[in-house]
Structure formats: structure tokens, C-alpha cells
Amino acid sequence: MKICVGLSGGVDSSVAALLLKQQGYDVFAMFMQNWHDTEGTLHGDCEWEEDKFVAEMVARKIGIPFYFIDLSKEYRQRVVDYLFDEYARGRTPNPDVLCNREIKFDAFLKAAERLGADCVATGHYCRKEQLPDGTFRILEGADPNKDQSYFLCQLTQEQFAKAVFPIGDLLKPEVRRLAREADLPSAEKKDSQGICFVGKVDLPVFLQQKLESVEGDVVEVFDAYYADSAEYARDQELIGKGTDLTDSELMELSTPIDYSDIRFETETYRSGKKHIKKTRDKANPWARRIGRHEGAQFYTIGQRKGLGIGGHAEPVFVIATDIARNIIYVGEGERHKGLYRTCLRIAPDEIHWIRPSETMQIGEKRRYRVRIRYRQPLQDATLLMREAGLFVLFDEPQRGITPGQFAVWYAPDGEMLGSGVI
């Protein structure tokens, strides 16, 4: 079997190539360049050149052929443009999930096949098992601190059939040890961070390549708002009903609170010795305007950094964004009521089952463990399939449920069963 290893220059893909070579496979490496621009990157340059240099040295050390391919056009069209579009809609996408579905196991795979490859191997920490019927089960990686199955949640059976994950049964320290023993140039290289194949970025600057910067209000929401909110009271009542909810009740519970009823009235007053006339907001028991921002689309639910807001005893977090009115709503403290929700909905056309035989039917209810972001501990939840989509009802309120991110569900034995866009 001829296997192409997607060699990134990191230690994980390097050890994946090393193990396949030691196991006697016909192995070659291919490095893909997916990004040219430097605007918004924190280092002011693309790190791919250094990564390519390391990857080439690794291939030489292992003794396998090395190829280079430029997929920047495909990456911009199928990942970055999607990212821009989602942010413009006030959603927060996960480009790494899209990169795997659209690039690594599609455009890159096809390029590898043109060079004679039967499969593509990567350094992902996850495991693959084939069932008697020929379909594949995808399980969490053996290392609970490095499991990366989440990033593969949108792949199909056809893609998994061509995928190899050589380090899925290993722990990260073992991978480092194998790299050192083989004297691989990537043995001590730090794990990559930031957007897949773009690197660490100043996100607002990066997004401003396409999205316009427009100033708007930052509004802090107080606890008193929830005490007076009929919408919040209704949600608490629905939560008390458990899973015995109608379709309309699930739609209500899965819909984020709408803060548009918060309005401010202004008043004029005279200030200073010269009694200069000024304008200020009248006191509002629900909220106050505490600052300005450069565009609501640049912020995400649960965000703490980059707000530039001081004068609070506890950290301030984004609890909602209103793209149409260009307002971001924030709350003080990690336990702020606006940060937590119990239910989310996945639209019918956004539901993806890794094994089609596991697809839930309308009216069906199942218990699974779910995560709504990478490295979040798995959360117990009930999944309810209805005409309006798949509803995920968590046992405990979840912090920072973010539209545009992926919810991924797992069986008790660690099998990743499906995913969908929140």
C-alpha cells in the first residue's frame, strides 16, 4: 500500500511518517502551502516557509520522497471565504474542521492520489476501526489531553476509508520520545496554534481584509434584567420540564435571549464651571452603555480578551451580539446568566452522521455525550430529533454556546457518531 503523509513540519505528522516507514509501507511525504498573505498575522510573515524546511528535513531523515503542493487557491475559496461569510453573519466558524473536510481529505487527498497514493496519513490523535460491513468507526484518541477527533467530525465514510491515523493509540509524551530517539528535526518543535495553515492572527485585523469596521455600543447587562425578563422566566420553566417538550417549546428554549428590548433614554445636563451642556444616558436598571467597539461581527460569545473594558471587579465577557444594530452585549463574571444556555438546535440540513446507519429518526430520543468546542470535557445530553432539526438538551447549562461552531456527539465507548453546526 502506498501512503502519502501530510507532513506539516510538526512532531505529530513526523512520527506518523516514521511509524509507517518502519511498518514497511511505501511512504512519501507531501507538504501543502495553503496561505500567502501576511496581513493580520502576529509575526508579520507566514510561518509556512520554516515549516516546509523542517518537513523536508524530516522526510530526508526518514528516507522518504518529499513533494510540495500549493493549495492556497482552494483554501481561500473553501475555507477562508466561508470564514469571512460566517463572521459577517455574526457566527463563529471553526476553520480547522473545514480545512480537514475541504482540503486535507479532499483537495490534498486528490493530489496525493494523482501521485499514486492509496491513502493519506495525518498526525491526528484519533482512532479508526473497520466493521464487518465495511464501514468505519471513529473513536477518540488514546490520549485524553490530545484527542483531535473533534476536528474530523465532518468527514464522510468515503473520506475515512482513505484516512490513516498512525499515532491515534499513542500518548503525546510517547510521540515526543519516538521523535527524539529517531533524532527527527521536529522532535522539540512546539505544537502549532491559531487558524489552520494561517497561524496566530489578530482576528479583527485579519477579518478587516473583507469586513468593514463600524463603531457601535458595548452594553453591559445586569442581573436585574433577568429578574424582569419574561423570556428568561419562560426558559427556566421549560428547563424544569426536562425532555418532555413540544417542538415549539424546543425552538423557544434553543433560541438565544433577544436583548433588543434594552433601550436607553438620554438627558442633558450642565458640567463644569462654565456649565457646558452635555448629554448622558438616564439611569437604566437593566443595563448601561460602557464603551465602543469596532464592529459586532468581530466578537464571539464568551470572548473576554480584546474588549478594552476596565473598572470591574470580575472579568467581562461577551454574552450576545446584534449584527443588525451593531451592538455587543457583555456581562461581568464567569457565572453571568447570559453566558449559559441549556439547549441548542442544529438545522436539518446541517446534521452529519459519520455512520449513516446511526441516523436518528424524527421523534427519536437518545442519550449521548456532547462537546461544543475543541478540548471541552464531554457533557451529558439528550438528543431529540424533530421536524425542525436536532435539539441537544444538556443536563447542565453550558457556557458560551456559540452559533457557527460545531456540536459533536459521542457514544459512551468513545465513538464519534455525528456533528452539526450550531
Legacy VTK file of the C-alpha trace (Angstrom):
# vtk DataFile Version 3.0
C-alpha trace
ASCII
DATASET POLYDATA
POINTS 422 float
0.000 0.000 0.000
1.279 3.436 -0.939
0.578 6.109 1.672
1.036 9.862 1.423
1.758 11.536 4.740
0.601 15.115 5.106
3.863 16.357 6.590
3.342 19.708 8.305
6.730 20.144 9.941
5.285 19.299 13.364
6.248 16.377 15.567
2.939 14.522 15.220
2.926 14.143 11.432
6.668 13.420 11.546
6.191 10.448 13.867
3.208 9.304 11.794
5.546 9.127 8.766
8.263 7.418 10.814
5.930 4.674 12.080
4.507 3.949 8.621
8.011 3.684 7.187
9.045 1.308 9.988
5.932 -0.804 9.359
7.049 -1.380 5.773
4.599 0.776 3.828
5.537 2.572 0.634
5.530 6.101 2.084
6.040 9.540 0.621
5.533 12.975 2.177
3.737 15.979 0.804
3.720 19.473 2.309
0.896 21.809 1.382
1.047 25.566 1.311
-2.382 26.987 1.980
-1.684 30.638 2.663
0.313 33.508 1.126
-0.995 36.680 2.757
0.624 38.145 5.867
-1.979 40.769 6.815
-3.271 40.120 10.322
-0.629 37.544 11.246
1.024 38.346 14.551
4.521 37.562 13.317
4.194 39.694 10.199
5.177 36.775 7.978
3.874 33.340 7.038
5.375 30.531 9.073
4.907 28.022 6.278
8.426 28.549 4.922
10.026 27.414 8.186
7.524 24.550 8.480
8.333 23.415 4.926
12.051 23.499 5.688
11.585 21.310 8.793
9.228 18.948 6.961
11.752 18.468 4.173
14.492 17.694 6.694
12.225 15.170 8.415
11.488 13.404 5.123
15.203 13.279 4.348
15.964 11.875 7.813
13.300 9.166 7.498
14.313 8.423 3.922
11.076 9.086 2.053
10.322 11.186 -1.053
9.140 14.749 -0.415
6.712 16.777 -2.528
5.294 20.275 -2.282
1.849 21.437 -3.370
0.235 24.877 -3.347
-3.447 24.654 -2.354
-3.822 28.310 -1.382
-6.489 28.960 -4.049
-8.650 26.073 -2.855
-8.068 27.032 0.781
-9.163 30.623 0.248
-12.260 29.601 -1.720
-13.383 26.752 0.522
-12.205 27.763 3.996
-11.282 31.455 4.298
-14.205 32.791 2.261
-16.522 30.648 4.398
-14.884 32.094 7.499
-15.455 35.669 6.308
-19.077 34.924 5.363
-19.857 33.346 8.730
-18.360 36.215 10.722
-20.324 38.682 8.609
-23.489 36.859 9.717
-22.490 37.085 13.385
-21.458 33.436 13.605
-18.136 31.977 14.738
-16.910 29.226 12.387
-14.258 26.607 13.041
-11.791 26.781 10.123
-9.876 23.686 11.291
-12.954 21.482 10.857
-13.499 22.941 7.376
-9.812 22.542 6.496
-9.994 18.811 7.180
-13.235 18.300 5.266
-12.468 20.532 2.287
-8.675 20.476 1.991
-6.749 17.696 3.777
-9.194 14.921 2.929
-10.409 16.337 -0.364
-8.127 18.623 -2.390
-4.949 17.272 -0.753
-6.173 13.665 -0.986
-6.898 14.035 -4.695
-3.418 15.484 -5.283
-1.887 12.557 -3.380
-3.885 10.070 -5.446
-2.508 11.637 -8.634
0.943 10.730 -7.295
-0.147 7.136 -6.775
-1.242 7.192 -3.125
-3.902 4.782 -1.891
-4.413 6.645 1.379
-3.470 9.837 3.214
-1.994 9.738 6.724
-2.042 12.612 9.195
-0.838 13.238 12.731
-4.306 13.420 14.259
-4.854 11.859 17.661
-7.865 9.688 16.867
-8.548 6.029 16.081
-10.285 4.252 13.203
-11.846 0.790 13.237
-13.443 -1.090 10.344
-16.665 -3.009 10.984
-17.657 -6.301 9.294
-19.999 -4.399 6.946
-17.036 -2.359 5.676
-17.963 0.923 7.376
-15.667 2.729 9.776
-15.995 3.718 13.405
-14.063 6.791 14.539
-13.031 6.888 18.185
-11.370 9.406 20.465
-7.571 9.339 20.567
-5.959 7.313 23.347
-4.502 10.497 24.840
-7.402 12.297 26.568
-5.389 15.522 26.612
-4.773 15.474 22.849
-7.869 13.822 21.340
-8.460 15.531 17.978
-11.456 13.598 16.708
-13.491 16.829 17.029
-11.631 18.322 14.057
-12.644 15.328 11.887
-16.323 15.475 12.792
-17.473 16.466 9.287
-15.686 13.739 7.320
-17.652 11.113 5.396
-17.242 7.344 5.217
-15.608 7.782 1.795
-13.029 10.155 3.294
-12.363 7.973 6.331
-11.820 4.993 4.011
-8.775 6.823 2.601
-7.522 8.136 6.001
-4.799 6.688 8.228
-4.075 7.874 11.782
-0.806 6.203 12.883
-0.463 7.926 16.280
-4.063 7.588 17.486
-3.120 4.904 20.021
-0.190 6.878 21.437
0.171 9.478 24.163
1.843 12.777 23.323
4.913 12.081 25.528
5.398 8.800 23.621
5.286 10.667 20.319
7.933 13.097 21.573
10.080 10.181 22.784
9.894 8.385 19.425
10.868 11.600 17.642
13.878 12.115 19.918
15.021 8.511 19.560
14.875 8.852 15.776
16.619 12.249 16.019
13.904 13.922 13.973
14.373 17.679 13.400
10.814 18.295 14.634
11.245 16.458 17.953
11.203 19.615 20.087
9.029 21.747 17.812
6.110 23.374 19.618
2.565 22.497 18.579
1.063 24.904 16.053
-1.575 27.398 17.180
-4.061 29.724 15.541
-6.071 29.321 12.350
-5.264 26.172 10.392
-2.376 26.960 7.996
-2.613 30.688 8.634
-1.096 30.769 12.117
-1.731 33.064 15.042
-3.620 36.141 13.950
-5.029 39.387 15.244
-8.558 38.305 14.304
-10.145 41.773 13.863
-7.243 42.863 11.625
-7.460 39.588 9.691
-11.225 39.916 9.212
-10.948 43.567 8.188
-9.497 42.366 4.891
-13.134 41.868 3.886
-15.383 43.051 6.714
-15.928 46.743 7.315
-15.064 48.235 10.691
-18.009 50.219 12.093
-18.153 51.610 15.623
-21.008 50.581 17.891
-22.068 50.374 21.522
-20.889 47.947 24.164
-23.799 47.341 26.542
-23.378 45.732 29.954
-26.391 43.684 31.071
-27.160 43.490 34.792
-28.737 40.654 36.787
-31.848 42.806 37.213
-32.621 42.295 33.522
-33.120 38.552 34.006
-35.300 39.098 37.069
-37.685 41.152 34.906
-37.373 39.182 31.652
-40.424 37.141 30.651
-38.246 35.366 28.069
-35.721 34.265 30.693
-38.510 33.164 33.080
-40.106 31.137 30.271
-36.789 29.397 29.561
-36.363 28.457 33.223
-39.869 26.997 33.246
-39.149 24.956 30.121
-35.879 23.658 31.575
-37.877 22.345 34.520
-39.913 20.141 32.164
-36.865 18.031 31.287
-37.038 16.331 27.881
-40.835 16.333 27.704
-41.008 19.352 25.412
-43.033 20.106 22.304
-41.404 21.198 19.054
-42.371 24.826 19.666
-41.032 24.701 23.233
-37.712 23.292 21.999
-37.486 26.076 19.424
-38.081 28.657 22.158
-35.542 27.109 24.521
-32.868 26.810 21.833
-33.241 30.454 20.770
-30.786 32.847 22.499
-32.259 35.667 24.553
-33.018 38.766 22.491
-31.722 41.894 24.247
-33.252 44.341 21.779
-35.792 45.422 24.408
-32.968 47.200 26.240
-33.225 50.846 25.245
-31.587 53.995 26.549
-33.055 57.442 27.041
-30.785 60.460 27.178
-30.895 63.651 29.207
-28.963 66.908 29.051
-27.039 68.405 31.937
-24.568 71.211 32.555
-20.997 70.386 33.544
-18.064 72.327 34.994
-17.633 75.951 35.955
-18.708 77.100 32.504
-21.854 74.950 32.698
-21.223 73.369 29.330
-24.287 71.485 28.138
-23.686 67.741 27.742
-25.748 64.623 27.108
-25.788 61.401 29.100
-27.902 58.251 29.428
-30.613 58.197 32.036
-30.128 55.532 34.696
-31.350 52.142 33.464
-31.863 49.297 35.995
-31.244 46.639 33.316
-28.092 47.802 31.587
-25.683 50.598 30.752
-23.538 51.612 27.807
-19.937 51.192 28.891
-17.851 51.572 25.747
-17.455 51.374 21.995
-16.330 48.603 19.669
-15.158 48.415 16.049
-17.779 46.052 14.662
-20.076 43.466 16.280
-19.031 40.848 13.720
-15.505 40.793 15.166
-16.665 39.416 18.525
-17.809 35.988 19.657
-19.895 34.625 22.515
-17.807 34.044 25.627
-14.968 36.305 24.448
-13.037 38.016 27.218
-9.903 39.424 25.612
-9.834 42.403 23.297
-12.804 44.246 24.794
-10.733 47.040 26.323
-13.138 47.431 29.245
-11.920 48.085 32.779
-13.374 49.153 36.099
-14.928 45.791 37.005
-14.194 43.525 39.953
-14.509 40.433 37.747
-13.714 39.785 34.059
-16.255 40.935 31.467
-17.462 38.518 28.768
-19.427 38.871 25.541
-22.875 37.330 26.068
-24.537 38.294 22.753
-24.004 40.207 19.530
-26.595 42.081 17.480
-25.177 42.354 13.961
-28.135 44.281 12.540
-27.886 47.028 15.193
-24.093 46.658 15.625
-24.245 46.162 19.399
-22.343 43.756 21.601
-23.765 42.792 24.985
-21.453 41.895 27.839
-21.784 40.644 31.404
-19.499 40.694 34.423
-18.278 37.413 35.912
-17.911 33.812 34.741
-21.306 32.877 36.231
-23.237 35.636 34.464
-26.678 34.325 33.477
-26.263 35.495 29.887
-23.309 33.180 29.334
-25.280 29.976 29.923
-27.793 28.043 27.863
-29.231 24.557 28.172
-30.433 23.793 24.654
-29.132 24.217 21.111
-30.587 23.415 17.711
-28.979 22.032 14.568
-30.907 22.664 11.348
-31.929 19.548 9.363
-29.510 20.280 6.509
-26.591 20.797 8.941
-26.784 17.367 10.646
-23.972 14.981 9.739
-23.813 11.314 10.772
-20.454 9.589 10.411
-22.118 6.187 10.138
-25.392 6.657 8.240
-26.820 3.547 9.936
-26.840 5.518 13.222
-29.023 8.333 11.864
-31.807 9.322 14.266
-35.369 9.321 13.002
-37.933 12.056 13.677
-39.435 11.563 17.130
-36.434 9.568 18.364
-34.585 10.431 21.571
-31.076 9.294 22.576
-28.539 9.898 25.308
-25.051 10.897 24.190
-22.037 12.833 25.405
-21.513 16.124 23.558
-18.877 18.811 23.188
-19.415 22.227 21.651
-15.752 23.212 21.260
-12.382 21.501 20.960
-10.978 20.178 24.257
-14.175 20.837 26.160
-14.882 17.894 28.504
-17.714 15.787 27.148
-21.109 16.800 28.542
-24.110 14.526 29.187
-27.062 15.427 26.996
-30.268 14.168 25.422
-30.613 14.444 21.644
-34.145 14.846 20.296
-34.816 14.576 16.578
-37.755 16.687 15.429
-39.067 18.086 12.145
-37.320 21.407 12.868
-33.945 19.749 13.373
-31.846 18.055 16.027
-32.115 19.535 19.516
-29.375 18.960 22.081
-30.671 19.314 25.637
-27.824 19.348 28.147
-28.102 18.015 31.703
-26.236 21.105 32.912
-26.274 24.646 31.434
-23.399 25.178 29.006
-21.191 28.233 28.946
-20.710 30.067 25.659
-22.843 28.114 23.193
-21.711 29.830 20.000
-23.587 29.941 16.661
-21.392 28.676 13.836
-19.360 26.289 15.970
-19.788 22.515 15.758
-21.574 20.360 18.291
-20.165 16.814 18.215
-21.716 13.786 19.922
-20.105 10.576 21.150
-21.255 7.156 22.337
-20.204 6.012 25.848
-17.366 3.902 24.387
-15.748 6.971 22.788
-17.075 6.562 19.250
-17.704 9.867 17.496
-21.121 9.481 15.898
-22.019 12.796 14.349
-21.880 16.568 14.334
-23.691 19.679 13.234
-23.375 23.445 13.016
-24.957 25.210 15.988
LINES 1 423
422 0 1 2 3 4 5 6 7 8 9 10 11 12 13 14 15 16 17 18 19 20 21 22 23 24 25 26 27 28 29 30 31 32 33 34 35 36 37 38 39 40 41 42 43 44 45 46 47 48 49 50 51 52 53 54 55 56 57 58 59 60 61 62 63 64 65 66 67 68 69 70 71 72 73 74 75 76 77 78 79 80 81 82 83 84 85 86 87 88 89 90 91 92 93 94 95 96 97 98 99 100 101 102 103 104 105 106 107 108 109 110 111 112 113 114 115 116 117 118 119 120 121 122 123 124 125 126 127 128 129 130 131 132 133 134 135 136 137 138 139 140 141 142 143 144 145 146 147 148 149 150 151 152 153 154 155 156 157 158 159 160 161 162 163 164 165 166 167 168 169 170 171 172 173 174 175 176 177 178 179 180 181 182 183 184 185 186 187 188 189 190 191 192 193 194 195 196 197 198 199 200 201 202 203 204 205 206 207 208 209 210 211 212 213 214 215 216 217 218 219 220 221 222 223 224 225 226 227 228 229 230 231 232 233 234 235 236 237 238 239 240 241 242 243 244 245 246 247 248 249 250 251 252 253 254 255 256 257 258 259 260 261 262 263 264 265 266 267 268 269 270 271 272 273 274 275 276 277 278 279 280 281 282 283 284 285 286 287 288 289 290 291 292 293 294 295 296 297 298 299 300 301 302 303 304 305 306 307 308 309 310 311 312 313 314 315 316 317 318 319 320 321 322 323 324 325 326 327 328 329 330 331 332 333 334 335 336 337 338 339 340 341 342 343 344 345 346 347 348 349 350 351 352 353 354 355 356 357 358 359 360 361 362 363 364 365 366 367 368 369 370 371 372 373 374 375 376 377 378 379 380 381 382 383 384 385 386 387 388 389 390 391 392 393 394 395 396 397 398 399 400 401 402 403 404 405 406 407 408 409 410 411 412 413 414 415 416 417 418 419 420 421
